[in-house]
């Protein structure tokens, strides 16, 4: 209990420091009118400079930990170094735009819409549809919404600072957890490397990046919770440390080995609960890995004690983990589950209907000819060599195996007409192998040092190789994210501005559309339903939509296909009376406004349908409404730029 309380206090202090660093850093970046990242190398140079400073702070922390002096200072330097690295690596390249990676394009559109919804109100409501609870986990978006509401910022505007700040906070929290599982200097190194990997390969999906950062130490924690041998090997080549950090070496009995590891059980349950409130796919994969750990632990216990009763403690601990994670998950899932069981029947969801080429093959990052390939190859070799004797390696190996098994299951699921979205787990695989790579590099360097008779300058050479490799990878992260950064500058923001100084898109008319809807309907935005194919309008303003972007992100309770069919039927009607009657007779609340594009034959809407197993998995098609049904006193038609706004007058 004392240790858990100390860890919690450390985590809170670390989070406060990271919040301060991110806030000051992002505010400082905003004070200067920077050139666009995709048209100048100025911000790229400053990004590299900031990364070097952050790396120097982390290096100083490692030196202090190795010397065993000023641990408080080493801890503070680590907090500032990690949070500063995240802030400068993402914040500086995006300094001249108000938008986050990928702007408001592709999947970032619905994510921004969700954040806009929960910034407008703390109530758990669907991102698009009125009167139904959310299906997509609301955790990250709800927290971001409260931050935006507190700061008086719109959802689209708070997205970037919140995403960067929350990732910076998670980086130091992950370090705090690592520090309880491995030696302090190792914790700094592995936290720095996994943070860089997550920023490079997971940061565009900011809410899943949070779970990716925590997943490696969480797996070590889970293995410590589920595998509690009577004799815990924890005195090895690195000296005494926490039992989960045990390597081969003299065995010695320990109370921890005989105990039930309730702190680790609670911690694992809380992590899985957090995953359930942030990102369902990572919950599924992490829970799958934890179950594999339980199976392996039960098998080892039965084999060692020659009785099936050895599996009982493992099953009990797994059940407790499930209960804890389930209770946390209910904080965001309960409204949906209640409605799904008692309300309108849900349609068959299509969220899993996506199979890109990367989902049809097994990922092997260790065979890439790159720094990432080298690190993950070292990690793969370390896991192969050390899994038999290192509990750290055992936990990470089971995690890696879980990713590959999930990928194979996803491929098998295609026979049933669905997938398990395994392509999105590549970032998790990279993080797990990257963490193993850190341990492999350190242990491998030490083994080489001893094998060649301990030359005086070898340690310095190993440090130089590690430092240069880390900096080379770090400074290349903006290049890895170049497409995502470029889109953030090309998209038009909620102020009607393109950060690359080029003419804005039709989004620049959204402000006029919003004003006209307010004047003509006189209703709050969150009581107004708009039918439009320009669904990014809902990303900037918290109106509800009658139809979502695609079925893959639509709430199953919304009955996406039936709504699309109703819209097509409405487009065939020829008189105002027929249209009004059809809208009033709809099983869903009818739209208060239509935001059309003007076409040659009338008002047009581009809709979408699922065409899986094709890739792309979405087909766009256009429906055209004749203008005559809206030529009636019950409707008001307003031309705004390329849009035709139609509001229904009561």
C-alpha positions as semicolon CSV with decimal commas, in nm:
position;residue;x (nm);y (nm);z (nm)
1;X;0,000;0,000;0,000
2;X;0,283;0,238;0,087
3;X;0,456;0,165;-0,241
4;X;0,136;0,211;-0,440
5;X;0,068;0,543;-0,266
6;X;0,422;0,661;-0,339
7;X;0,384;0,566;-0,704
8;X;0,054;0,752;-0,724
9;X;0,206;1,066;-0,572
10;X;0,500;1,043;-0,813
11;X;0,258;1,005;-1,102
12;X;0,057;1,310;-1,000
13;X;0,369;1,525;-0,959
14;X;0,504;1,402;-1,291
15;X;0,174;1,482;-1,462
16;X;0,171;1,834;-1,317
17;X;0,527;1,898;-1,438
18;X;0,447;1,760;-1,784
19;X;0,133;1,973;-1,804
20;X;0,333;2,281;-1,715
21;X;0,607;2,201;-1,968
22;X;0,356;2,134;-2,248
23;X;0,151;2,444;-2,165
24;X;0,451;2,677;-2,152
25;X;0,603;2,522;-2,463
26;X;0,290;2,539;-2,677
27;X;0,213;2,890;-2,559
28;X;0,566;3,003;-2,641
29;X;0,538;2,849;-2,988
30;X;0,214;3,038;-3,048
31;X;0,372;3,379;-2,978
32;X;0,576;3,374;-3,299
33;X;0,438;3,383;-3,653
34;X;0,622;3,081;-3,790
35;X;0,641;2,980;-4,156
36;X;0,446;2,671;-4,260
37;X;0,639;2,352;-4,191
38;X;0,586;2,224;-4,545
39;X;0,736;2,537;-4,703
40;X;1,031;2,615;-4,475
41;X;1,302;2,437;-4,276
42;X;1,298;2,687;-3,987
43;X;1,063;2,494;-3,760
44;X;1,234;2,168;-3,854
45;X;1,566;2,311;-3,730
46;X;1,412;2,430;-3,405
47;X;1,245;2,092;-3,358
48;X;1,583;1,921;-3,381
49;X;1,735;2,171;-3,138
50;X;1,458;2,105;-2,886
51;X;1,502;1,730;-2,923
52;X;1,875;1,757;-2,850
53;X;1,805;1,961;-2,535
54;X;1,547;1,704;-2,421
55;X;1,788;1,419;-2,489
56;X;2,059;1,598;-2,288
57;X;1,823;1,624;-1,990
58;X;1,743;1,254;-2,013
59;X;2,113;1,168;-2,045
60;X;2,190;1,373;-1,733
61;X;1,916;1,189;-1,546
62;X;2,066;0,852;-1,642
63;X;2,410;0,965;-1,522
64;X;2,268;1,078;-1,187
65;X;2,081;0,750;-1,141
66;X;2,392;0,550;-1,228
67;X;2,594;0,744;-0,971
68;X;2,322;0,700;-0,709
69;X;2,312;1,070;-0,627
70;X;2,039;1,334;-0,640
71;X;1,760;1,096;-0,735
72;X;1,509;1,379;-0,691
73;X;1,691;1,585;-0,952
74;X;1,718;1,289;-1,190
75;X;1,345;1,235;-1,157
76;X;1,270;1,599;-1,235
77;X;1,505;1,603;-1,533
78;X;1,332;1,294;-1,669
79;X;0,988;1,450;-1,634
80;X;1,098;1,766;-1,812
81;X;1,297;1,575;-2,075
82;X;1,016;1,338;-2,172
83;X;0,739;1,596;-2,176
84;X;0,964;1,847;-2,350
85;X;1,050;1,593;-2,619
86;X;0,682;1,525;-2,696
87;X;0,597;1,895;-2,691
88;X;0,875;2,007;-2,923
89;X;0,855;1,707;-3,160
90;X;0,483;1,757;-3,225
91;X;0,426;2,117;-3,122
92;X;0,704;2,286;-3,318
93;X;0,619;2,136;-3,661
94;X;0,254;2,230;-3,601
95;X;0,332;2,571;-3,451
96;X;0,197;2,768;-3,749
97;X;-0,138;2,587;-3,764
98;X;-0,422;2,550;-3,516
99;X;-0,494;2,198;-3,639
100;X;-0,346;1,868;-3,522
101;X;-0,191;1,599;-3,741
102;X;-0,415;1,517;-4,039
103;X;-0,611;1,839;-3,981
104;X;-0,983;1,771;-4,019
105;X;-0,932;1,512;-4,292
106;X;-0,991;1,139;-4,308
107;X;-1,061;0,989;-3,963
108;X;-0,961;1,310;-3,787
109;X;-1,292;1,456;-3,899
110;X;-1,509;1,233;-3,681
111;X;-1,258;1,255;-3,394
112;X;-1,281;1,633;-3,400
113;X;-1,659;1,607;-3,421
114;X;-1,660;1,391;-3,108
115;X;-1,436;1,634;-2,920
116;X;-1,658;1,923;-3,030
117;X;-1,963;1,739;-2,898
118;X;-1,809;1,672;-2,557
119;X;-1,663;2,021;-2,533
120;X;-2,011;2,160;-2,576
121;X;-2,148;1,941;-2,296
122;X;-2,016;1,692;-2,042
123;X;-2,311;1,462;-2,108
124;X;-2,226;1,131;-2,274
125;X;-2,387;1,186;-2,613
126;X;-2,318;1,039;-2,952
127;X;-2,083;1,242;-3,170
128;X;-2,341;1,273;-3,451
129;X;-2,686;1,147;-3,363
130;X;-2,932;1,303;-3,122
131;X;-3,097;1,116;-2,836
132;X;-2,867;0,811;-2,830
133;X;-2,566;0,737;-2,606
134;X;-2,219;0,707;-2,760
135;X;-2,086;0,383;-2,903
136;X;-1,728;0,502;-2,953
137;X;-1,540;0,511;-2,617
138;X;-1,564;0,863;-2,477
139;X;-1,277;0,869;-2,227
140;X;-1,012;1,071;-2,412
141;X;-1,270;1,295;-2,577
142;X;-1,456;1,364;-2,253
143;X;-1,135;1,471;-2,078
144;X;-1,041;1,686;-2,377
145;X;-1,387;1,836;-2,379
146;X;-1,356;1,937;-2,016
147;X;-1,017;2,096;-2,092
148;X;-1,163;2,288;-2,385
149;X;-1,463;2,396;-2,183
150;X;-1,239;2,516;-1,899
151;X;-1,018;2,713;-2,137
152;X;-1,311;2,853;-2,333
153;X;-1,190;2,693;-2,657
154;X;-1,392;2,523;-2,929
155;X;-1,342;2,151;-2,976
156;X;-1,152;2,183;-3,306
157;X;-0,920;2,441;-3,150
158;X;-0,839;2,252;-2,832
159;X;-0,769;1,927;-3,020
160;X;-0,402;2,006;-3,094
161;X;-0,289;2,137;-2,754
162;X;-0,484;1,871;-2,568
163;X;-0,353;1,586;-2,784
164;X;0,008;1,700;-2,742
165;X;-0,028;1,782;-2,373
166;X;-0,202;1,456;-2,285
167;X;0,063;1,256;-2,469
168;X;0,334;1,445;-2,278
169;X;0,161;1,363;-1,949
170;X;0,123;0,998;-2,044
171;X;0,495;0,977;-2,127
172;X;0,595;1,075;-1,773
173;X;0,326;0,854;-1,618
174;X;0,462;0,562;-1,821
175;X;0,810;0,642;-1,688
176;X;0,671;0,643;-1,332
177;X;0,533;0,295;-1,392
178;X;0,853;0,171;-1,556
179;X;1,048;0,298;-1,257
180;X;0,856;0,062;-1,030
181;X;0,930;-0,233;-1,257
182;X;1,293;-0,191;-1,362
183;X;1,605;-0,012;-1,241
184;X;1,572;0,368;-1,249
185;X;1,830;0,433;-1,521
186;X;1,676;0,159;-1,739
187;X;1,336;0,318;-1,681
188;X;1,461;0,647;-1,824
189;X;1,609;0,479;-2,130
190;X;1,311;0,258;-2,211
191;X;1,065;0,542;-2,147
192;X;1,255;0,772;-2,383
193;X;1,272;0,515;-2,662
194;X;0,909;0,403;-2,639
195;X;0,796;0,766;-2,626
196;X;0,986;0,840;-2,947
197;X;0,836;0,532;-3,113
198;X;0,482;0,626;-3,012
199;X;0,525;0,985;-3,131
200;X;0,655;0,859;-3,466
201;X;0,408;0,579;-3,533
202;X;0,099;0,628;-3,314
203;X;0,056;1,001;-3,249
204;X;-0,187;1,076;-3,538
205;X;-0,444;0,870;-3,347
206;X;-0,384;1,061;-3,025
207;X;-0,615;0,865;-2,795
208;X;-0,479;0,523;-2,893
209;X;-0,124;0,658;-2,854
210;X;-0,194;0,697;-2,481
211;X;-0,262;0,325;-2,447
212;X;0,033;0,236;-2,673
213;X;0,266;0,427;-2,439
214;X;0,142;0,239;-2,133
215;X;0,101;-0,107;-2,281
216;X;0,458;-0,238;-2,237
217;X;0,491;-0,158;-1,863
218;X;0,130;-0,270;-1,817
219;X;0,218;-0,612;-1,959
220;X;0,508;-0,641;-1,716
221;X;0,267;-0,550;-1,439
222;X;0,012;-0,805;-1,560
223;X;0,272;-1,081;-1,571
224;X;0,374;-0,992;-1,217
225;X;0,009;-1,015;-1,113
226;X;-0,062;-1,350;-1,277
227;X;0,268;-1,534;-1,243
228;X;0,376;-1,547;-0,878
229;X;0,626;-1,834;-0,838
230;X;0,714;-1,939;-0,486
231;X;1,079;-1,875;-0,570
232;X;1,124;-1,544;-0,748
233;X;1,450;-1,498;-0,930
234;X;1,534;-1,137;-0,897
235;X;1,905;-1,118;-0,826
236;X;2,097;-1,123;-1,154
237;X;2,355;-0,937;-1,353
238;X;2,202;-0,600;-1,275
239;X;2,182;-0,647;-0,900
240;X;1,874;-0,649;-0,673
241;X;1,551;-0,504;-0,806
242;X;1,178;-0,555;-0,813
243;X;1,069;-0,920;-0,866
244;X;0,919;-0,848;-1,209
245;X;1,265;-0,738;-1,318
246;X;1,414;-1,073;-1,229
247;X;1,673;-1,236;-1,453
248;X;1,875;-1,550;-1,432
249;X;2,098;-1,571;-1,129
250;X;2,092;-1,701;-0,776
251;X;1,742;-1,793;-0,668
252;X;1,619;-1,683;-0,332
253;X;1,281;-1,715;-0,158
254;X;1,074;-1,402;-0,119
255;X;0,743;-1,308;0,035
256;X;0,653;-1,136;-0,291
257;X;0,675;-1,472;-0,464
258;X;0,429;-1,629;-0,221
259;X;0,198;-1,330;-0,214
260;X;-0,099;-1,264;-0,433
261;X;0,037;-0,946;-0,591
262;X;-0,282;-0,750;-0,534
263;X;-0,118;-0,419;-0,623
264;X;-0,027;-0,558;-0,965
265;X;-0,376;-0,708;-0,999
266;X;-0,540;-0,372;-0,931
267;X;-0,297;-0,194;-1,160
268;X;-0,366;-0,435;-1,446
269;X;-0,741;-0,400;-1,398
270;X;-0,716;-0,022;-1,402
271;X;-0,508;-0,029;-1,721
272;X;-0,756;-0,252;-1,902
273;X;-1,039;-0,032;-1,778
274;X;-0,858;0,274;-1,910
275;X;-0,813;0,100;-2,246
276;X;-1,185;0,022;-2,252
277;X;-1,271;0,389;-2,205
278;X;-1,018;0,509;-2,465
279;X;-0,985;0,254;-2,747
280;X;-1,179;-0,070;-2,780
281;X;-0,936;-0,243;-3,017
282;X;-0,641;-0,203;-2,781
283;X;-0,860;-0,324;-2,496
284;X;-0,938;-0,639;-2,691
285;X;-0,575;-0,708;-2,778
286;X;-0,449;-0,626;-2,426
287;X;-0,717;-0,842;-2,263
288;X;-0,627;-1,122;-2,506
289;X;-0,261;-1,092;-2,401
290;X;-0,353;-1,096;-2,030
291;X;-0,562;-1,410;-2,080
292;X;-0,264;-1,571;-2,257
293;X;-0,051;-1,480;-1,957
294;X;-0,304;-1,644;-1,728
295;X;-0,304;-1,961;-1,939
296;X;0,075;-1,980;-1,944
297;X;0,098;-1,909;-1,569
298;X;-0,165;-2,172;-1,487
299;X;0,014;-2,428;-1,705
300;X;0,348;-2,356;-1,538
301;X;0,191;-2,376;-1,193
302;X;0,019;-2,708;-1,265
303;X;0,340;-2,853;-1,411
304;X;0,546;-2,739;-1,111
305;X;0,306;-2,845;-0,836
306;X;0,158;-3,150;-1,011
307;X;-0,200;-3,050;-0,930
308;X;-0,472;-2,857;-1,112
309;X;-0,533;-2,660;-0,791
310;X;-0,225;-2,452;-0,876
311;X;-0,436;-2,280;-1,141
312;X;-0,695;-2,155;-0,889
313;X;-0,499;-1,847;-0,769
314;X;-0,437;-1,748;-1,131
315;X;-0,805;-1,777;-1,218
316;X;-0,904;-1,577;-0,912
317;X;-0,659;-1,299;-0,993
318;X;-0,774;-1,294;-1,356
319;X;-1,134;-1,267;-1,240
320;X;-1,051;-0,975;-1,013
321;X;-0,873;-0,802;-1,300
322;X;-1,181;-0,854;-1,517
323;X;-1,413;-0,713;-1,250
324;X;-1,200;-0,403;-1,193
325;X;-1,161;-0,333;-1,564
326;X;-1,531;-0,394;-1,620
327;X;-1,633;-0,145;-1,352
328;X;-1,404;0,121;-1,501
329;X;-1,534;0,047;-1,852
330;X;-1,895;0,094;-1,740
331;X;-1,827;0,463;-1,672
332;X;-1,852;0,520;-2,048
333;X;-2,017;0,202;-2,176
334;X;-2,316;0,172;-1,941
335;X;-2,551;0,416;-2,122
336;X;-2,494;0,243;-2,455
337;X;-2,538;-0,106;-2,310
338;X;-2,863;-0,007;-2,139
339;X;-3,000;0,147;-2,458
340;X;-2,885;-0,145;-2,672
341;X;-3,061;-0,392;-2,442
342;X;-3,379;-0,196;-2,379
343;X;-3,412;0,060;-2,656
344;X;-3,407;0,061;-3,034
345;X;-3,247;-0,254;-3,176
346;X;-2,901;-0,194;-3,314
347;X;-2,815;-0,270;-3,672
348;X;-2,518;-0,486;-3,761
349;X;-2,212;-0,265;-3,718
350;X;-1,951;-0,230;-3,990
351;X;-1,670;-0,088;-3,775
352;X;-1,456;-0,396;-3,842
353;X;-1,511;-0,392;-4,219
354;X;-1,170;-0,273;-4,329
355;X;-0,881;-0,476;-4,465
356;X;-0,593;-0,275;-4,616
357;X;-0,291;-0,454;-4,757
358;X;-0,105;-0,419;-4,426
359;X;-0,382;-0,616;-4,257
360;X;-0,336;-0,907;-4,497
361;X;0,027;-0,973;-4,404
362;X;0,220;-1,028;-4,084
363;X;0,421;-0,722;-3,977
364;X;0,797;-0,773;-3,943
365;X;0,948;-0,434;-3,860
366;X;1,272;-0,604;-3,756
367;X;1,356;-0,669;-4,120
368;X;1,335;-0,306;-4,229
369;X;1,669;-0,154;-4,328
370;X;1,644;0,137;-4,084
371;X;1,715;0,240;-3,727
372;X;1,372;0,105;-3,634
373;X;1,459;-0,225;-3,800
374;X;1,787;-0,247;-3,610
375;X;1,624;-0,170;-3,274
376;X;1,340;-0,417;-3,321
377;X;1,582;-0,685;-3,446
378;X;1,787;-0,643;-3,128
379;X;1,464;-0,668;-2,933
380;X;1,361;-0,983;-3,119
381;X;1,697;-1,148;-3,052
382;X;1,687;-1,046;-2,686
383;X;1,342;-1,197;-2,644
384;X;1,453;-1,518;-2,812
385;X;1,757;-1,548;-2,584
386;X;1,615;-1,421;-2,255
387;X;1,253;-1,537;-2,239
388;X;1,353;-1,853;-2,053
389;X;1,530;-1,659;-1,776
390;X;1,393;-1,304;-1,765
391;X;1,048;-1,214;-1,641
392;X;1,068;-0,888;-1,832
393;X;1,131;-1,082;-2,153
394;X;0,851;-1,325;-2,071
395;X;0,595;-1,046;-2,036
396;X;0,703;-0,872;-2,356
397;X;0,722;-1,201;-2,548
398;X;0,365;-1,290;-2,457
399;X;0,260;-0,942;-2,569
400;X;0,435;-0,986;-2,904
401;X;0,288;-1,333;-2,950
402;X;-0,057;-1,190;-2,872
403;X;-0,017;-0,932;-3,150
404;X;0,076;-1,197;-3,404
405;X;-0,203;-1,431;-3,293
406;X;-0,452;-1,144;-3,313
407;X;-0,330;-1,073;-3,666
408;X;-0,381;-1,435;-3,767
409;X;-0,727;-1,439;-3,608
410;X;-0,809;-1,122;-3,800
411;X;-0,712;-1,294;-4,123
412;X;-0,924;-1,593;-4,029
413;X;-1,218;-1,364;-3,951
414;X;-1,229;-1,256;-4,316
415;X;-1,396;-1,589;-4,387
416;X;-1,687;-1,473;-4,169
417;X;-1,706;-1,141;-4,355
418;X;-1,528;-0,925;-4,100
419;X;-1,182;-0,850;-3,955
420;X;-1,022;-0,766;-3,623
421;X;-0,844;-0,453;-3,759
422;X;-0,504;-0,608;-3,690
423;X;-0,326;-0,352;-3,909
424;X;-0,377;-0,096;-3,631
425;X;-0,170;-0,308;-3,390
426;X;0,159;-0,249;-3,572
427;X;0,234;0,049;-3,347
428;X;0,188;-0,172;-3,040
429;X;0,420;-0,435;-3,187
430;X;0,684;-0,169;-3,255
431;X;0,659;-0,040;-2,898
432;X;0,693;-0,389;-2,745
433;X;0,987;-0,483;-2,964
434;X;1,140;-0,139;-2,912
435;X;1,126;-0,179;-2,535
436;X;1,287;-0,520;-2,571
437;X;1,546;-0,360;-2,799
438;X;1,652;-0,122;-2,523
439;X;1,706;-0,407;-2,279
440;X;1,880;-0,610;-2,551
441;X;2,117;-0,328;-2,642
442;X;2,216;-0,271;-2,279
443;X;2,264;-0,637;-2,195
444;X;2,428;-0,711;-2,529
445;X;2,673;-0,425;-2,486
446;X;2,762;-0,552;-2,141
447;X;2,811;-0,906;-2,271
448;X;3,037;-0,784;-2,553
449;X;3,230;-0,568;-2,305
450;X;3,299;-0,868;-2,084
451;X;3,376;-1,097;-2,379
452;X;3,651;-0,871;-2,517
453;X;3,827;-0,831;-2,184
454;X;3,663;-0,506;-2,079
455;X;3,848;-0,243;-2,285
456;X;3,853;0,097;-2,119
457;X;3,681;0,290;-2,396
458;X;3,414;0,037;-2,489
459;X;3,150;0,177;-2,255
460;X;3,199;0,524;-2,398
461;X;3,167;0,384;-2,751
462;X;2,841;0,207;-2,661
463;X;2,699;0,528;-2,512
464;X;2,795;0,724;-2,824
465;X;2,633;0,469;-3,054
466;X;2,313;0,475;-2,848
467;X;2,302;0,856;-2,829
468;X;2,372;0,912;-3,198
469;X;2,120;0,647;-3,300
470;X;1,854;0,797;-3,075
471;X;1,909;1,149;-3,206
472;X;1,913;1,029;-3,567
473;X;1,578;0,857;-3,516
474;X;1,428;1,149;-3,325
475;X;1,516;1,414;-3,580
476;X;1,359;1,199;-3,853
477;X;1,019;1,184;-3,678
478;X;0,884;1,495;-3,858
479;X;0,978;1,323;-4,184
480;X;0,784;1,012;-4,078
481;X;0,486;1,238;-4,004
482;X;0,531;1,462;-4,308
483;X;0,200;1,371;-4,473
484;X;0,006;1,422;-4,151
485;X;0,177;1,758;-4,089
486;X;0,120;1,876;-4,446
487;X;-0,252;1,801;-4,429
488;X;-0,274;2,003;-4,106
489;X;-0,146;2,304;-4,303
490;X;-0,362;2,241;-4,609
491;X;-0,695;2,201;-4,429
492;X;-0,904;2,507;-4,352
493;X;-0,953;2,561;-3,978
494;X;-1,258;2,682;-3,790
495;X;-1,155;3,044;-3,840
496;X;-1,169;2,994;-4,217
497;X;-0,789;3,005;-4,252
498;X;-0,539;2,774;-4,422
499;X;-0,213;2,783;-4,232
500;X;-0,008;2,755;-4,551
501;X;-0,152;3,096;-4,655
502;X;-0,329;2,958;-4,961
503;X;-0,698;3,021;-5,046
504;X;-0,928;2,840;-4,801
505;X;-1,175;2,572;-4,898
506;X;-1,554;2,587;-4,870
507;X;-1,505;2,544;-4,494
508;X;-1,451;2,921;-4,483
509;X;-1,828;2,960;-4,538
510;X;-1,919;2,749;-4,236
511;X;-1,929;3,054;-4,009
512;X;-2,194;3,216;-4,230
513;X;-2,389;2,890;-4,239
514;X;-2,381;2,868;-3,861
515;X;-2,498;3,227;-3,827
516;X;-2,784;3,175;-4,072
517;X;-2,905;2,860;-3,895
518;X;-2,907;3,040;-3,562
519;X;-3,098;3,339;-3,700
520;X;-3,354;3,135;-3,891
521;X;-3,425;2,864;-3,635
522;X;-3,354;3,044;-3,307
523;X;-3,257;2,717;-3,136
524;X;-2,939;2,614;-2,956
525;X;-2,696;2,417;-3,170
526;X;-2,729;2,105;-2,956
527;X;-3,106;2,106;-3,017
528;X;-3,071;2,137;-3,393
529;X;-3,032;1,849;-3,641
530;X;-2,863;1,914;-3,973
531;X;-2,863;1,681;-4,272
532;X;-2,548;1,738;-4,476
533;X;-2,282;1,552;-4,670
534;X;-2,030;1,817;-4,559
535;X;-2,004;1,645;-4,224
536;X;-1,691;1,840;-4,129
537;X;-1,941;2,118;-4,051
538;X;-2,027;1,911;-3,743
539;X;-1,658;1,901;-3,649
540;X;-1,655;2,279;-3,604
541;X;-2,004;2,337;-3,462
542;X;-2,188;2,109;-3,215
543;X;-2,502;2,054;-3,423
544;X;-2,637;1,703;-3,439
545;X;-2,640;1,530;-3,774
546;X;-2,915;1,327;-3,931
547;X;-2,658;1,104;-4,102
548;X;-2,293;1,030;-4,024
549;X;-1,980;1,029;-4,235
550;X;-1,967;0,652;-4,296
551;X;-2,128;0,344;-4,148
552;X;-1,793;0,236;-4,001
553;X;-1,796;0,514;-3,743
554;X;-2,172;0,539;-3,709
555;X;-2,346;0,429;-3,391
556;X;-2,518;0,091;-3,450
557;X;-2,822;0,231;-3,265
558;X;-2,853;0,502;-3,533
559;X;-2,945;0,252;-3,808
560;X;-2,717;0,403;-4,070
561;X;-2,844;0,197;-4,365
562;X;-3,210;0,270;-4,294
563;X;-3,139;0,641;-4,264
564;X;-2,958;0,638;-4,600
565;X;-3,257;0,463;-4,756
566;X;-3,493;0,724;-4,607
567;X;-3,282;1,008;-4,751
568;X;-3,292;0,845;-5,094
569;X;-3,672;0,814;-5,065
570;X;-3,705;1,180;-4,970
571;X;-3,504;1,278;-5,277
572;X;-3,769;1,115;-5,498
573;X;-4,056;1,325;-5,360
574;X;-4,193;1,603;-5,578
575;X;-4,411;1,820;-5,356
576;X;-4,365;2,007;-5,027
577;X;-4,658;1,820;-4,868
578;X;-4,508;1,483;-4,953
579;X;-4,167;1,582;-4,818
580;X;-4,307;1,728;-4,494
581;X;-4,526;1,421;-4,440
582;X;-4,234;1,186;-4,500
583;X;-4,010;1,376;-4,262
584;X;-4,277;1,393;-3,992
585;X;-4,350;1,022;-4,033
586;X;-3,986;0,922;-3,999
587;X;-3,894;0,694;-3,711
588;X;-3,609;0,934;-3,631
589;X;-3,626;1,300;-3,540
590;X;-3,635;1,485;-3,871
591;X;-3,365;1,735;-3,966
592;X;-3,424;2,102;-3,886
593;X;-3,191;2,207;-4,167
594;X;-3,039;2,073;-4,487
595;X;-2,694;2,185;-4,598
596;X;-2,675;2,096;-4,966
597;X;-2,433;2,161;-5,248
598;X;-2,589;2,314;-5,560
599;X;-2,581;2,082;-5,861
600;X;-2,690;2,110;-6,222
601;X;-3,019;1,932;-6,149
602;X;-3,092;2,051;-5,796
603;X;-2,959;2,014;-5,444
604;X;-2,706;1,735;-5,397
605;X;-2,582;1,521;-5,111
606;X;-2,295;1,273;-5,129
607;X;-2,370;0,967;-4,918
608;X;-2,165;0,658;-4,839
609;X;-2,216;0,286;-4,821
610;X;-2,005;-0,002;-4,698
611;X;-1,864;-0,212;-4,984
612;X;-1,633;-0,439;-4,784
613;X;-1,450;-0,664;-4,874
614;X;-1,342;-0,417;-5,143
615;X;-1,053;-0,183;-5,067
616;X;-1,135;0,105;-5,041
617;X;-1,421;-0,016;-4,828
618;X;-1,649;0,287;-4,885
619;X;-1,840;0,384;-5,199
620;X;-1,956;0,742;-5,235
621;X;-2,271;0,815;-5,430
622;X;-2,481;1,125;-5,489
623;X;-2,851;1,182;-5,434
624;X;-3,017;1,488;-5,582
625;X;-3,319;1,669;-5,438
626;X;-3,538;1,867;-5,673
627;X;-3,570;2,232;-5,571
628;X;-3,949;2,240;-5,600
629;X;-4,035;2,063;-5,268
630;X;-3,852;2,342;-5,085
631;X;-4,035;2,623;-5,263
632;X;-4,285;2,651;-4,982
633;X;-4,339;2,885;-4,684
634;X;-4,245;2,597;-4,452
635;X;-3,886;2,615;-4,582
636;X;-3,632;2,894;-4,611
637;X;-3,361;2,864;-4,874
638;X;-3,037;3,062;-4,842
639;X;-2,742;3,052;-5,081
640;X;-2,407;3,074;-4,900
641;X;-2,102;3,030;-5,122
642;X;-2,122;2,681;-5,276
643;X;-2,391;2,578;-5,027
644;X;-2,768;2,588;-5,034
645;X;-2,895;2,606;-4,677
646;X;-3,255;2,495;-4,630
647;X;-3,414;2,544;-4,288
648;X;-3,755;2,418;-4,191
649;X;-3,972;2,692;-4,042
650;X;-4,207;2,579;-3,767
